[in-house]
Amino acid sequence: MSLNTSIDCVLFDLDGTLIDTAPDFIQAVNKLLAENEKPAIAPELIYQTVSDGARALVKLAFEIEESAENFSALNQRLLDLYEEQIEHTEAALYPGLDELLQDLESSNIPWGIVTNKPELYSSALLHKLALNNRCGVLICPDHVENRKPHPEPILLACQKLNCDTEKTVYVGDHPRDIQAAKNADVIAIAAAYGYLNRESKVEEWYADFILQESEQLKPLLNRLIFA
């Protein structure tokens, strides 16, 4: 089904916005804890921390700072376990988003991903979920000099898709995503359904729009009609 929108392209953050990847991190973090003879931690704590990256998960799980002697080794081991877990991924698109992606594709509106997740893991996950050939562009830290909240990754995505920034939306579940969108002068949409921690006050991110559920994105795009 085609969309009735003026939007040129739709860009997504990956973890906690387009794809629910937390189940894979829950497996990887708790395997790492088990290897170190420590008890598993509650899944909700991992959900709240995934968007802050692997280093934040190590700090959470082991209650240590990055200055700790064993931090680098634990962080690398977590990344290795996560890479292994992708082969048996439990991650999935958020509700309603596969239908939306199909609608974008049938409307010839490109979509892409702009993430702070390294290409090694991002690309492997997209292949496992059969999204790699559907995604118009994947921008990771490997491809830019400056990662989000700097505008460079979003601007590069717009350039590669040949899209007008004023008619581009970027959807993300972290304050840096909204800041990156604003810095790039694209429409900023906050995914409040994502991996927000308990202290998050999404209304203070000053996004142009806030989604409480992923299914709200399609009707929102259909309201974005410009003169």
Sine and cosine of phi, psi and omega as CSV:
sin_phi,cos_phi,sin_psi,cos_psi,sin_omega,cos_omega
0.00,0.00,0.76,-0.65,-0.04,-1.00
-0.98,0.20,0.35,-0.93,0.01,-1.00
-0.98,-0.18,0.55,-0.83,0.08,-1.00
-0.96,-0.27,0.99,0.12,-0.09,-1.00
-0.58,-0.82,0.39,-0.92,0.07,-1.00
-1.00,-0.07,0.01,1.00,-0.06,-1.00
-0.92,0.40,0.69,-0.72,0.03,-1.00
-0.99,0.15,-0.65,0.76,0.01,-1.00
-0.37,-0.93,0.34,-0.94,-0.01,-1.00
-0.84,-0.54,0.83,-0.56,0.03,-1.00
-0.92,-0.40,0.65,-0.76,-0.03,-1.00
-0.85,-0.53,0.58,-0.82,0.38,-0.93
-0.93,0.36,0.32,-0.95,-0.08,-1.00
-1.00,-0.04,-0.96,0.27,-0.08,-1.00
-0.94,0.35,0.83,-0.56,0.09,-1.00
0.99,0.12,0.07,1.00,0.00,-1.00
-0.78,-0.63,-0.88,0.47,0.06,-1.00
-1.00,0.02,-0.68,0.73,-0.09,-1.00
-0.81,-0.58,0.68,-0.73,0.11,-0.99
-1.00,0.08,0.99,-0.11,-0.06,-1.00
-0.99,-0.14,-0.07,1.00,-0.08,-1.00
-0.84,0.54,-0.61,0.79,0.01,-1.00
-0.82,0.57,-0.58,0.81,0.03,-1.00
-0.94,0.34,-0.62,0.78,0.02,-1.00
-0.94,0.34,-0.55,0.84,0.07,-1.00
-0.87,0.49,-0.70,0.72,0.04,-1.00
-0.88,0.47,-0.74,0.67,-0.09,-1.00
-0.92,0.39,-0.71,0.71,-0.02,-1.00
-0.89,0.45,-0.71,0.70,-0.06,-1.00
-0.96,0.28,-0.44,0.90,0.15,-0.99
-0.92,0.39,-0.66,0.76,0.02,-1.00
-0.90,0.43,-0.66,0.75,0.05,-1.00
-0.89,0.46,-0.68,0.73,0.00,-1.00
-0.89,0.46,-0.64,0.77,0.03,-1.00
-0.88,0.48,-0.48,0.88,-0.02,-1.00
-0.98,-0.21,0.31,0.95,0.07,-1.00
0.83,0.57,0.68,0.74,0.06,-1.00
-0.87,-0.50,0.48,-0.88,-0.04,-1.00
-0.95,0.32,0.46,-0.89,0.06,-1.00
-0.90,0.44,0.41,-0.91,0.05,-1.00
-0.93,-0.36,0.33,-0.94,-0.10,-1.00
-0.89,0.46,0.70,-0.72,0.01,-1.00
-0.82,0.57,-0.60,0.80,-0.05,-1.00
-0.90,0.44,-0.50,0.86,0.05,-1.00
-0.92,0.39,-0.60,0.80,0.03,-1.00
-0.94,0.34,-0.67,0.74,0.05,-1.00
-0.82,0.58,-0.67,0.75,-0.07,-1.00
-0.96,0.29,-0.22,0.98,-0.15,-0.99
-0.91,-0.42,-0.27,0.96,-0.11,-0.99
-0.80,0.61,-0.68,0.73,-0.08,-1.00
-0.92,0.38,-0.22,0.98,0.03,-1.00
-1.00,0.01,-0.06,1.00,0.12,-0.99
0.99,-0.10,0.09,-1.00,-0.09,-1.00
-0.89,0.46,-0.65,0.76,-0.03,-1.00
-0.87,0.49,-0.66,0.75,0.02,-1.00
-0.91,0.42,-0.57,0.82,0.02,-1.00
-0.93,0.37,-0.62,0.79,0.05,-1.00
-0.90,0.43,-0.70,0.72,0.02,-1.00
-0.87,0.49,-0.67,0.75,0.02,-1.00
-0.90,0.43,-0.77,0.64,-0.13,-0.99
-0.93,0.37,-0.61,0.79,-0.12,-0.99
-0.96,-0.29,-0.03,1.00,0.02,-1.00
0.81,0.59,0.74,0.67,0.01,-1.00
-0.76,-0.65,0.25,-0.97,0.07,-1.00
-0.98,-0.20,0.21,-0.98,-0.03,-1.00
-0.91,0.42,-0.29,0.96,0.02,-1.00
-0.98,0.20,-0.18,0.98,-0.02,-1.00
-0.89,0.46,0.58,-0.81,-0.10,-1.00
-0.86,0.52,-0.59,0.80,-0.08,-1.00
-0.99,-0.12,0.14,0.99,-0.11,-0.99
-0.89,0.45,-0.76,0.66,-0.06,-1.00
-0.87,0.50,-0.67,0.75,0.00,-1.00
-0.91,0.41,-0.67,0.75,0.03,-1.00
-0.91,0.41,-0.65,0.76,0.00,-1.00
-0.89,0.45,-0.71,0.71,0.01,-1.00
-0.91,0.42,-0.63,0.78,0.01,-1.00
-0.91,0.42,-0.62,0.79,0.05,-1.00
-0.88,0.47,-0.69,0.73,0.02,-1.00
-0.89,0.45,-0.63,0.77,0.03,-1.00
-0.90,0.43,-0.68,0.73,0.02,-1.00
-0.91,0.41,-0.60,0.80,0.03,-1.00
-0.92,0.40,-0.66,0.75,0.03,-1.00
-0.87,0.49,-0.65,0.76,0.05,-1.00
-0.90,0.44,-0.65,0.76,-0.05,-1.00
-0.91,0.41,-0.52,0.86,0.00,-1.00
-0.85,0.53,-0.52,0.85,0.02,-1.00
-0.89,0.46,-0.41,0.91,0.00,-1.00
-0.84,-0.54,0.62,0.79,-0.21,-0.98
-0.82,0.57,0.62,-0.78,0.12,-0.99
-0.96,-0.30,0.10,1.00,-0.01,-1.00
-0.95,0.31,0.41,-0.91,-0.01,-1.00
-0.41,-0.91,0.42,-0.91,0.13,-0.99
-0.87,0.50,0.56,-0.83,0.07,-1.00
-0.92,0.39,0.40,-0.92,-0.05,-1.00
-0.81,0.59,0.71,-0.71,0.06,-1.00
0.99,0.11,-0.22,0.98,-0.12,-0.99
-0.99,0.16,-0.48,0.88,0.08,-1.00
-0.91,0.42,-0.68,0.74,0.06,-1.00
-0.88,0.48,-0.67,0.74,0.02,-1.00
-0.89,0.45,-0.70,0.72,0.01,-1.00
-0.87,0.49,-0.65,0.76,0.04,-1.00
-0.89,0.45,-0.65,0.76,0.02,-1.00
-0.91,0.41,-0.64,0.77,0.05,-1.00
-0.88,0.48,-0.71,0.71,-0.03,-1.00
-0.90,0.44,-0.67,0.75,-0.01,-1.00
-0.95,0.31,-0.34,0.94,0.05,-1.00
-1.00,-0.07,0.06,1.00,-0.03,-1.00
0.86,0.51,0.58,0.82,0.10,-0.99
-0.97,-0.26,0.92,-0.38,-0.05,-1.00
-0.93,0.37,0.49,-0.87,0.11,-0.99
-0.75,-0.66,0.44,-0.90,-0.03,-1.00
-0.47,-0.88,0.00,-1.00,-0.06,-1.00
-0.81,-0.59,0.74,-0.67,0.11,-0.99
-0.82,-0.57,0.93,-0.37,-0.16,-0.99
-0.70,-0.72,0.40,-0.92,0.15,-0.99
-1.00,-0.02,0.10,1.00,0.03,-1.00
-0.99,0.13,0.76,-0.64,-0.02,-1.00
-0.83,0.56,0.47,-0.88,-0.07,-1.00
-0.87,0.50,-0.59,0.81,-0.02,-1.00
-0.77,0.63,-0.74,0.67,-0.07,-1.00
-1.00,0.09,-0.62,0.78,-0.01,-1.00
-0.89,0.46,-0.75,0.66,-0.04,-1.00
-0.90,0.43,-0.67,0.74,0.01,-1.00
-0.88,0.48,-0.66,0.75,0.00,-1.00
-0.91,0.41,-0.69,0.72,0.00,-1.00
-0.89,0.46,-0.61,0.79,0.05,-1.00
-0.90,0.43,-0.69,0.72,-0.02,-1.00
-0.90,0.44,-0.53,0.85,-0.03,-1.00
-0.99,-0.11,0.15,0.99,0.03,-1.00
0.83,0.55,0.64,0.77,0.03,-1.00
-0.95,-0.31,-0.16,0.99,-0.14,-0.99
-0.89,0.46,-0.59,0.81,-0.01,-1.00
-1.00,0.07,-0.17,0.99,0.02,-1.00
-1.00,-0.07,-0.51,0.86,-0.05,-1.00
-0.95,0.30,0.83,-0.55,-0.06,-1.00
-0.95,0.31,-0.50,0.86,0.01,-1.00
-0.39,-0.92,0.62,-0.79,0.10,-1.00
-0.82,-0.58,0.91,-0.42,0.02,-1.00
-0.92,-0.39,0.87,-0.49,-0.01,-1.00
-0.87,-0.49,0.14,-0.99,0.04,-1.00
-0.84,0.55,-0.45,0.89,0.01,-1.00
-0.88,0.47,-0.38,0.93,-0.15,-0.99
-0.99,-0.16,-0.08,1.00,-0.10,-0.99
-0.70,-0.72,0.25,-0.97,0.10,-1.00
-1.00,0.07,-0.49,0.87,-0.06,-1.00
-0.81,-0.59,0.78,-0.62,0.02,-1.00
-1.00,-0.02,0.20,-0.98,0.07,-1.00
-0.81,0.59,0.62,-0.78,0.30,0.95
-1.00,0.07,0.11,0.99,0.09,-1.00
-0.90,0.44,0.57,-0.82,-0.04,-1.00
-0.96,0.29,-0.24,0.97,-0.13,-0.99
-0.77,0.63,-0.73,0.68,-0.05,-1.00
-0.89,0.46,-0.66,0.75,0.01,-1.00
-0.93,0.37,-0.67,0.74,0.01,-1.00
-0.89,0.45,-0.61,0.79,0.04,-1.00
-0.91,0.42,-0.65,0.76,0.03,-1.00
-0.88,0.47,-0.70,0.71,0.02,-1.00
-0.88,0.48,-0.65,0.76,0.01,-1.00
-0.89,0.45,-0.72,0.70,-0.04,-1.00
-0.92,0.39,-0.52,0.85,0.01,-1.00
-1.00,-0.02,-0.06,1.00,-0.02,-1.00
0.83,0.55,0.74,0.67,-0.05,-1.00
-0.93,-0.36,0.55,-0.84,0.06,-1.00
-0.97,0.24,0.82,-0.58,-0.03,-1.00
-0.86,0.51,-0.56,0.83,-0.02,-1.00
-0.93,0.37,-0.29,0.96,0.01,-1.00
-0.89,-0.45,0.42,0.91,0.03,-1.00
-0.92,-0.38,0.65,-0.76,0.12,-0.99
-0.92,-0.38,0.56,-0.83,0.12,-0.99
-0.82,-0.58,0.79,-0.61,-0.05,-1.00
-0.94,-0.35,0.78,-0.62,0.00,-1.00
-0.46,-0.89,0.34,-0.94,-0.09,-1.00
-0.93,-0.37,0.35,0.94,-0.05,-1.00
-0.65,-0.76,0.53,-0.85,0.01,-1.00
-0.80,0.60,-0.58,0.82,-0.02,-1.00
-0.91,0.41,-0.48,0.88,0.04,-1.00
-0.92,0.40,-0.70,0.71,-0.01,-1.00
-0.93,0.37,-0.63,0.78,0.05,-1.00
-0.90,0.43,-0.65,0.76,0.04,-1.00
-0.89,0.46,-0.68,0.74,0.02,-1.00
-0.89,0.47,-0.69,0.72,0.00,-1.00
-0.92,0.39,-0.64,0.77,0.03,-1.00
-0.90,0.44,-0.51,0.86,0.00,-1.00
-1.00,-0.01,-0.06,1.00,0.01,-1.00
0.89,0.46,0.65,0.76,0.15,-0.99
-0.94,-0.34,0.14,-0.99,-0.01,-1.00
-0.97,0.25,0.83,-0.56,-0.10,-0.99
-0.99,-0.14,0.85,-0.52,0.00,-1.00
-0.85,-0.52,0.84,-0.54,-0.02,-1.00
-1.00,0.00,0.78,-0.62,0.04,-1.00
-1.00,-0.05,1.00,0.04,-0.04,-1.00
-0.96,0.30,-0.11,0.99,0.07,-1.00
-0.99,0.11,-0.09,1.00,-0.12,-0.99
-0.99,0.12,-0.51,-0.86,-0.15,-0.99
-1.00,-0.02,0.90,0.44,0.01,-1.00
-1.00,0.10,0.64,-0.77,0.09,-1.00
-1.00,0.09,0.13,-0.99,-0.13,-0.99
-0.89,0.45,-0.45,0.89,-0.05,-1.00
-1.00,0.09,-0.14,0.99,-0.08,-1.00
-0.91,0.42,0.75,-0.66,0.11,-0.99
-0.85,-0.52,1.00,0.00,-0.17,-0.99
-0.87,0.49,-0.47,0.88,0.00,-1.00
-0.92,0.39,-0.33,0.94,0.01,-1.00
-1.00,0.06,-0.02,1.00,0.06,-1.00
-0.98,0.18,-0.29,0.96,0.01,-1.00
0.87,0.49,0.67,0.75,0.12,-0.99
-0.94,0.34,0.36,-0.93,0.06,-1.00
-0.94,0.33,-0.55,0.83,0.02,-1.00
-0.58,-0.81,0.45,-0.89,0.04,-1.00
-0.83,-0.56,0.76,-0.65,0.07,-1.00
-0.97,-0.26,0.85,-0.52,0.09,-1.00
-0.99,0.12,-0.40,0.91,0.03,-1.00
-0.67,-0.75,0.54,-0.84,-0.04,-1.00
-0.90,0.44,-0.48,0.88,-0.01,-1.00
-0.92,0.39,-0.23,0.97,-0.02,-1.00
-0.98,0.19,-0.18,0.98,-0.07,-1.00
-0.93,0.36,-0.69,0.73,-0.04,-1.00
-0.87,0.50,-0.79,0.61,0.03,-1.00
-0.88,0.48,-0.51,0.86,0.05,-1.00
-0.91,0.43,-0.72,0.69,0.00,-1.00
-0.87,0.50,-0.59,0.80,0.00,-1.00
-0.94,0.33,-0.22,0.98,0.08,-1.00
-1.00,-0.03,-0.21,0.98,-0.05,-1.00
-1.00,0.04,0.99,0.17,0.00,-1.00
-0.86,-0.51,0.86,-0.51,-0.08,-1.00
-0.98,-0.22,0.45,-0.89,0.02,-1.00
-0.93,0.36,0.00,0.00,0.00,0.00
